[in-house]
Amino acid sequence: MSRILLEICVESMPDLESAIRGGADRIELCGALALGGLTPSAGLARLAVERLRAGGKTVRAMVRPRDGDFVYDAAMLDTAVAEGAALIDAGVDGLVFGAVRNGGLDADALRGWVTAMRKRRGNIGLTLHRAIDLADDPLASVDLAVELGFDHILTSGGAVKALDALPVLAAMHRRAGGRIVIMPGSGIRAANVRQLIAATDVQAVHASASMEGYAPDPRALTMGFALGAARRTSLAEVQALRAALDA
């Protein structure tokens, strides 16, 4: 069996180093993972690209201009186009984006965004992120994602945790039929990743591999400068994920 791709999401250079050392094949670069991931800064993107190029790894960057849902008006879509263009110029290998409306993928918004990104760089990799988990019909959404030009779908199968939607993930993988990569994410750890692979036959997984990090100054919490205890990428968990996938 071919090597199963392990993508690790990170929001800082120390986390990126842990992911690389642990055996990640690809990085998803984000800001504000405590909010589900927002667009990373241009400076972080440039540093990440330089480090990953040196290590022979690839990076896809989140394009999400705000937290909350994925229903975007024209101003937010313009922002997403501008952010994606800046990340492409920083040298990332791919982008991660999603938009929904009225219980399904927002085909018009996604088509416009994809077209703008392809004009910027024709071969840019594109992942449709977990916005798809808010769509009523995940199988039809797979077909639309292919039509729109995405090459990966990051999804929990519509559940809070991917392990709670194994039949849906397996059905999405079958529906993809090699046209697009279904990449489960949310709650995936070394202890359960083999169960997920056995149930779905997917060839790529996404994880944070995080653990609780430092506790912020209580005053920062009181002032609203932090959401709670920080989480950091665990080198040991990335290594354990890689070992479980390779077993």
Secondary structure as a PSIPRED ss2 file (coil, helix, strand):
# PSIPRED VFORMAT (PSIPRED V4.0)

   1 M C   1.000  0.000  0.000
   2 S C   1.000  0.000  0.000
   3 R C   1.000  0.000  0.000
   4 I C   1.000  0.000  0.000
   5 L E   0.000  0.000  1.000
   6 L E   0.000  0.000  1.000
   7 E E   0.000  0.000  1.000
   8 I E   0.000  0.000  1.000
   9 C E   0.000  0.000  1.000
  10 V E   0.000  0.000  1.000
  11 E C   1.000  0.000  0.000
  12 S C   1.000  0.000  0.000
  13 M H   0.000  1.000  0.000
  14 P H   0.000  1.000  0.000
  15 D H   0.000  1.000  0.000
  16 L H   0.000  1.000  0.000
  17 E H   0.000  1.000  0.000
  18 S H   0.000  1.000  0.000
  19 A H   0.000  1.000  0.000
  20 I H   0.000  1.000  0.000
  21 R H   0.000  1.000  0.000
  22 G H   0.000  1.000  0.000
  23 G C   1.000  0.000  0.000
  24 A C   1.000  0.000  0.000
  25 D C   1.000  0.000  0.000
  26 R E   0.000  0.000  1.000
  27 I E   0.000  0.000  1.000
  28 E E   0.000  0.000  1.000
  29 L E   0.000  0.000  1.000
  30 C C   1.000  0.000  0.000
  31 G E   0.000  0.000  1.000
  32 A C   1.000  0.000  0.000
  33 L H   0.000  1.000  0.000
  34 A H   0.000  1.000  0.000
  35 L H   0.000  1.000  0.000
  36 G C   1.000  0.000  0.000
  37 G C   1.000  0.000  0.000
  38 L E   0.000  0.000  1.000
  39 T C   1.000  0.000  0.000
  40 P C   1.000  0.000  0.000
  41 S C   1.000  0.000  0.000
  42 A H   0.000  1.000  0.000
  43 G H   0.000  1.000  0.000
  44 L H   0.000  1.000  0.000
  45 A H   0.000  1.000  0.000
  46 R H   0.000  1.000  0.000
  47 L H   0.000  1.000  0.000
  48 A H   0.000  1.000  0.000
  49 V H   0.000  1.000  0.000
  50 E H   0.000  1.000  0.000
  51 R H   0.000  1.000  0.000
  52 L H   0.000  1.000  0.000
  53 R H   0.000  1.000  0.000
  54 A H   0.000  1.000  0.000
  55 G H   0.000  1.000  0.000
  56 G C   1.000  0.000  0.000
  57 K C   1.000  0.000  0.000
  58 T E   0.000  0.000  1.000
  59 V E   0.000  0.000  1.000
  60 R E   0.000  0.000  1.000
  61 A E   0.000  0.000  1.000
  62 M E   0.000  0.000  1.000
  63 V C   1.000  0.000  0.000
  64 R C   1.000  0.000  0.000
  65 P C   1.000  0.000  0.000
  66 R C   1.000  0.000  0.000
  67 D C   1.000  0.000  0.000
  68 G C   1.000  0.000  0.000
  69 D C   1.000  0.000  0.000
  70 F C   1.000  0.000  0.000
  71 V C   1.000  0.000  0.000
  72 Y C   1.000  0.000  0.000
  73 D C   1.000  0.000  0.000
  74 A H   0.000  1.000  0.000
  75 A H   0.000  1.000  0.000
  76 M H   0.000  1.000  0.000
  77 L H   0.000  1.000  0.000
  78 D H   0.000  1.000  0.000
  79 T H   0.000  1.000  0.000
  80 A H   0.000  1.000  0.000
  81 V H   0.000  1.000  0.000
  82 A H   0.000  1.000  0.000
  83 E H   0.000  1.000  0.000
  84 G H   0.000  1.000  0.000
  85 A H   0.000  1.000  0.000
  86 A H   0.000  1.000  0.000
  87 L H   0.000  1.000  0.000
  88 I H   0.000  1.000  0.000
  89 D H   0.000  1.000  0.000
  90 A H   0.000  1.000  0.000
  91 G C   1.000  0.000  0.000
  92 V C   1.000  0.000  0.000
  93 D C   1.000  0.000  0.000
  94 G E   0.000  0.000  1.000
  95 L E   0.000  0.000  1.000
  96 V E   0.000  0.000  1.000
  97 F E   0.000  0.000  1.000
  98 G C   1.000  0.000  0.000
  99 A C   1.000  0.000  0.000
 100 V E   0.000  0.000  1.000
 101 R E   0.000  0.000  1.000
 102 N C   1.000  0.000  0.000
 103 G C   1.000  0.000  0.000
 104 G E   0.000  0.000  1.000
 105 L E   0.000  0.000  1.000
 106 D C   1.000  0.000  0.000
 107 A H   0.000  1.000  0.000
 108 D H   0.000  1.000  0.000
 109 A H   0.000  1.000  0.000
 110 L H   0.000  1.000  0.000
 111 R H   0.000  1.000  0.000
 112 G H   0.000  1.000  0.000
 113 W H   0.000  1.000  0.000
 114 V H   0.000  1.000  0.000
 115 T H   0.000  1.000  0.000
 116 A H   0.000  1.000  0.000
 117 M H   0.000  1.000  0.000
 118 R H   0.000  1.000  0.000
 119 K H   0.000  1.000  0.000
 120 R H   0.000  1.000  0.000
 121 R C   1.000  0.000  0.000
 122 G C   1.000  0.000  0.000
 123 N C   1.000  0.000  0.000
 124 I C   1.000  0.000  0.000
 125 G E   0.000  0.000  1.000
 126 L E   0.000  0.000  1.000
 127 T E   0.000  0.000  1.000
 128 L E   0.000  0.000  1.000
 129 H C   1.000  0.000  0.000
 130 R H   0.000  1.000  0.000
 131 A H   0.000  1.000  0.000
 132 I H   0.000  1.000  0.000
 133 D H   0.000  1.000  0.000
 134 L H   0.000  1.000  0.000
 135 A C   1.000  0.000  0.000
 136 D C   1.000  0.000  0.000
 137 D C   1.000  0.000  0.000
 138 P H   0.000  1.000  0.000
 139 L H   0.000  1.000  0.000
 140 A H   0.000  1.000  0.000
 141 S H   0.000  1.000  0.000
 142 V H   0.000  1.000  0.000
 143 D H   0.000  1.000  0.000
 144 L H   0.000  1.000  0.000
 145 A H   0.000  1.000  0.000
 146 V H   0.000  1.000  0.000
 147 E H   0.000  1.000  0.000
 148 L H   0.000  1.000  0.000
 149 G C   1.000  0.000  0.000
 150 F C   1.000  0.000  0.000
 151 D C   1.000  0.000  0.000
 152 H E   0.000  0.000  1.000
 153 I E   0.000  0.000  1.000
 154 L E   0.000  0.000  1.000
 155 T E   0.000  0.000  1.000
 156 S C   1.000  0.000  0.000
 157 G C   1.000  0.000  0.000
 158 G C   1.000  0.000  0.000
 159 A C   1.000  0.000  0.000
 160 V C   1.000  0.000  0.000
 161 K C   1.000  0.000  0.000
 162 A H   0.000  1.000  0.000
 163 L H   0.000  1.000  0.000
 164 D H   0.000  1.000  0.000
 165 A H   0.000  1.000  0.000
 166 L H   0.000  1.000  0.000
 167 P H   0.000  1.000  0.000
 168 V H   0.000  1.000  0.000
 169 L H   0.000  1.000  0.000
 170 A H   0.000  1.000  0.000
 171 A H   0.000  1.000  0.000
 172 M H   0.000  1.000  0.000
 173 H H   0.000  1.000  0.000
 174 R H   0.000  1.000  0.000
 175 R H   0.000  1.000  0.000
 176 A H   0.000  1.000  0.000
 177 G C   1.000  0.000  0.000
 178 G C   1.000  0.000  0.000
 179 R C   1.000  0.000  0.000
 180 I C   1.000  0.000  0.000
 181 V E   0.000  0.000  1.000
 182 I E   0.000  0.000  1.000
 183 M E   0.000  0.000  1.000
 184 P E   0.000  0.000  1.000
 185 G E   0.000  0.000  1.000
 186 S C   1.000  0.000  0.000
 187 G C   1.000  0.000  0.000
 188 I C   1.000  0.000  0.000
 189 R C   1.000  0.000  0.000
 190 A C   1.000  0.000  0.000
 191 A C   1.000  0.000  0.000
 192 N C   1.000  0.000  0.000
 193 V H   0.000  1.000  0.000
 194 R H   0.000  1.000  0.000
 195 Q H   0.000  1.000  0.000
 196 L H   0.000  1.000  0.000
 197 I H   0.000  1.000  0.000
 198 A H   0.000  1.000  0.000
 199 A H   0.000  1.000  0.000
 200 T H   0.000  1.000  0.000
 201 D C   1.000  0.000  0.000
 202 V C   1.000  0.000  0.000
 203 Q C   1.000  0.000  0.000
 204 A E   0.000  0.000  1.000
 205 V E   0.000  0.000  1.000
 206 H E   0.000  0.000  1.000
 207 A E   0.000  0.000  1.000
 208 S C   1.000  0.000  0.000
 209 A C   1.000  0.000  0.000
 210 S E   0.000  0.000  1.000
 211 M E   0.000  0.000  1.000
 212 E E   0.000  0.000  1.000
 213 G C   1.000  0.000  0.000
 214 Y C   1.000  0.000  0.000
 215 A C   1.000  0.000  0.000
 216 P C   1.000  0.000  0.000
 217 D C   1.000  0.000  0.000
 218 P H   0.000  1.000  0.000
 219 R H   0.000  1.000  0.000
 220 A H   0.000  1.000  0.000
 221 L H   0.000  1.000  0.000
 222 T H   0.000  1.000  0.000
 223 M C   1.000  0.000  0.000
 224 G C   1.000  0.000  0.000
 225 F C   1.000  0.000  0.000
 226 A C   1.000  0.000  0.000
 227 L C   1.000  0.000  0.000
 228 G C   1.000  0.000  0.000
 229 A C   1.000  0.000  0.000
 230 A C   1.000  0.000  0.000
 231 R E   0.000  0.000  1.000
 232 R E   0.000  0.000  1.000
 233 T E   0.000  0.000  1.000
 234 S C   1.000  0.000  0.000
 235 L H   0.000  1.000  0.000
 236 A H   0.000  1.000  0.000
 237 E H   0.000  1.000  0.000
 238 V H   0.000  1.000  0.000
 239 Q H   0.000  1.000  0.000
 240 A H   0.000  1.000  0.000
 241 L H   0.000  1.000  0.000
 242 R H   0.000  1.000  0.000
 243 A H   0.000  1.000  0.000
 244 A H   0.000  1.000  0.000
 245 L H   0.000  1.000  0.000
 246 D H   0.000  1.000  0.000
 247 A C   1.000  0.000  0.000
